[in-house]
Amino acid sequence: MTEPIQRRTWANSSLAAAFLWLVLAALPVPGTTLLGLPFGFYAVLAGIFGHFERRAVGDRVGARRARWGAGLGCLGFVVAFTLDIVVAGAIVAAVVAGVRALLGVHLR
């Protein structure tokens, strides 16, 4: 017997927040990562809490949804970190190239 959806509030909201966080973390628009951070933290924390809550009452579907929410929330942090590293590397490379051009340094 499946439980009513109201009992899976933590699991379902964690999964929804994780999807929103993934979208905001991957968008190439400045500021969306900062806008999505609260959703990422919520997805991970509510997912962990929801997993243990649903597992305690024997709701396997709710526990699985909560696990997916926490996992996708963590994946969103990995995506955001990776994209930030790529952007930071591009900025550093542009600054180094600009400084070399200003100083007239040519390495061959």
HUFEN-V916860 format. One record per pair of residues at least 24 apart in sequence whose ideal C-beta (glycine too) atoms are under 7 Angstrom apart, sorted by the first residue. I is the first residue (numbers start at 1). GAP is how many residues later the second one is. D is the distance in whole Angstrom. If there is no record, write none. Layout:
I_GAP_D / I_GAP_D
This chain:
2_59_7 / 3_56_6 / 3_59_7 / 8_46_7 / 8_54_4 / 8_57_7 / 10_36_5 / 10_39_6 / 10_40_3 / 10_43_6 / 10_56_6 / 11_39_4 / 11_43_6 / 11_51_4 / 11_54_4 / 11_55_4 / 11_58_7 / 12_53_6 / 13_33_6 / 14_29_5 / 14_32_4 / 14_33_4 / 14_36_5 / 14_52_6 / 14_55_3 / 14_56_6 / 15_50_5 / 15_53_6 / 15_54_4 / 17_25_5 / 17_26_4 / 17_29_7 / 17_52_7 / 18_25_4 / 18_51_5 / 18_54_4 / 18_55_4 / 18_58_7 / 19_53_7 / 21_52_6 / 21_55_4 / 22_50_6 / 22_53_7 / 22_54_5 / 22_57_7 / 25_51_4 / 25_54_5 / 25_55_4 / 26_53_6 / 33_47_5 / 40_33_5 / 40_36_5 / 40_37_6 / 43_26_5 / 43_27_7 / 43_29_7 / 43_30_3 / 44_26_5 / 44_29_4 / 44_30_6 / 47_26_6
